[in-house]
Amino acid sequence: MNPADFWQGRERYTVFDTRHGDGRRVDALIEAWRRDPARPKRLHIVALAEGLLPGLHRIPQAEDGVTLDLLSAPLDAALAQLGARIDYVRLEDVQGSAFARALARLAAGDAVLEVEDALDEEQLTALAAQGFVFDAGRRSARFASRKPRQPLPAVPPRRAIVIGAGLAGCAAAQRLCARGWQVTLVERHPQAAMEASGNLAGIFMPLLSKDDNIPTRLTRAAYLYALRYWDSIGGIGGAIEGAACGVLQLARDAGHAEASRAIAAAGSMPPEFAEWLEPPQAEALLGLPAPDGAWLFRQGGWARPGSVCAAMMAACGDRLTARFGVGSVTLDPEDGEWLVRAADGALVAQAPTVVLAGGAGSGAFPQAARLPLSALRGQVTHLDAATLPALPFVLCREAYLTPAANGVACAGATYDLDADPALRAASQQENIERLQALVSDPAAGVDAPLQGRVGFRCVAPDRLPLVGALPDFDTAGSTERLRDVPRHPGLHGLLGYASRGLIWAPLCAELLAARLENEPLPLEVSLVDALDPARFVLRARRRSNQLSGS
Ligand SMILES: Cc1cc2nc3c(=O)[nH]c(=O)nc-3n(C[C@H](O)[C@H](O)[C@H](O)COP(=O)(O)OP(=O)(O)OC[C@H]3O[C@@H](n4cnc5c(N)ncnc54)[C@H](O)[C@@H]3O)c2cc1C
């Protein structure tokens, strides 16, 4: 028995395997899919694996038609976190029977179950009670639930407009084009990456926390996906200008060092992901004082966001139409489509689906004006690298310093509440002072000419991105659940990337595209909810209830 016996002629087919093992079975499945002329257009494989960092890992594949998600978790916990409708289940090495209910919740109406090693009576009974009907040999079953499955939302026509050609918009365009969508990418400037994504260098690294909280889990998933995704579009140092040279993050003080030691002692992270260095080790590596120790993120580094945008647009192929230099556009619904117009009213593009990826400029769209987003000014300082210690990696603490690229090192960045677009000496001074503390050299950057760049980060109050259909605040009523919040039909957002646009962009775009296509989601459902733009509708409601005492 094999998924290929059942997938013929299907639009998509999702296989869930409780044991990835050495990966040979997944390889064979993908090979069978390649060879089968009647294969489903898209094959999704989700498998439980051992030895991975916690969380779902989406592993980019050679073909756009295949997704592979690996998850290291006990079966019950894994099923509770999957956002997928499963067509074929392969059970091996399963313990207990509590998984049966969660499995039934995810199973498609005609799901097939294959049993690799015999189930015990309790497991068979639990699965049968959930609607799995076993054959005589009890090695396979068909799902025949009495409860009808909730129909999946219809996949919209595969035509979209993406507004904004920064990291967020270019990633959205690429992930949609990879799924066969025709995408019009609209940008007011004549080129991509001229606003927040226009910096010479952005750094990428994971975030750690003692309690592995939601922001940590999200940034880890985004970081790991970004590393793999960049490889798939030409690689850092290849199509993408930058270097995966490692990031050394100095501990802020003794307290931070203490907390870091506790995280390191938990022992769950492979050294290539994060390695804690005590002061002597850190100083030996850095050649400078590191009195409280440091984290070394070997796979971290820096990249020029504009080159990431270019690589993503190149990977779109001919399904992408760029409408750049059209000035600030507006957005109006008409007859089930969205019309994007230039300031003079001329139609720029029209489609049933729009992805708003306008960064700090998004609040100007009435449909996004009530989202609690703010524009946070940041100034980066460009320094003559010859005047600084030559670093083989990115160094950071409160501030960061990138290695030289074309003779320039970047130090940054400030966080300011005003809207001044011009470079200013006070911000440069702030960057220089932090740089001096970072490299323990009071002479570093002294008398540097005023050079750098100002940008505006798009930031939500919880510092997490907004991914998904935009809520309609006006009609939200007394909604209590995310799924009940009314949305602007066909209007989605990829917003609020704050200071981590490089790593958020690939995963958030993948998540949005997967949702539009009813595919298995590349993130655990609790993390998906944490990114839902409608979370702010519920929060505003709770706040107003508290204020009114109800
Ligand atoms: C100083 C500074 C330092 C940073 N450092 C890092 C770092 O080290 N690492 C990291 O990962 N991130 C960093 N960031 C954050 C990162 O730059 C952003 O998260 C990312 O660039 C956001 O991408 P975006 O596509 O959402 O926004 P943007 O790049 O701003 O793109 C939005 C696009 O939408 C267009 N647009 C908006 N409104 C309209 C309209 N009405 N009509 C037409 N077009 C419109 C804009 O012109 C713009 O091109 C930094 C940001 C700043 C400001």
Residues whose N, C-alpha, C, O or C-beta is under 5 A from the ligand:
A	BS01	LIG	I163 G164 A165 G166 L167 A168 G169 V186 E187 R188 H189 A193 M194 E195 A196 S197 A201 G202 I203 G327 S328 V329 A357 G358 G359 A360 G361 S362 L376 G378 Q379 V380 A413 G455 F456 R457 L494 Y497 A498 S499 R500 G501 L502 I503
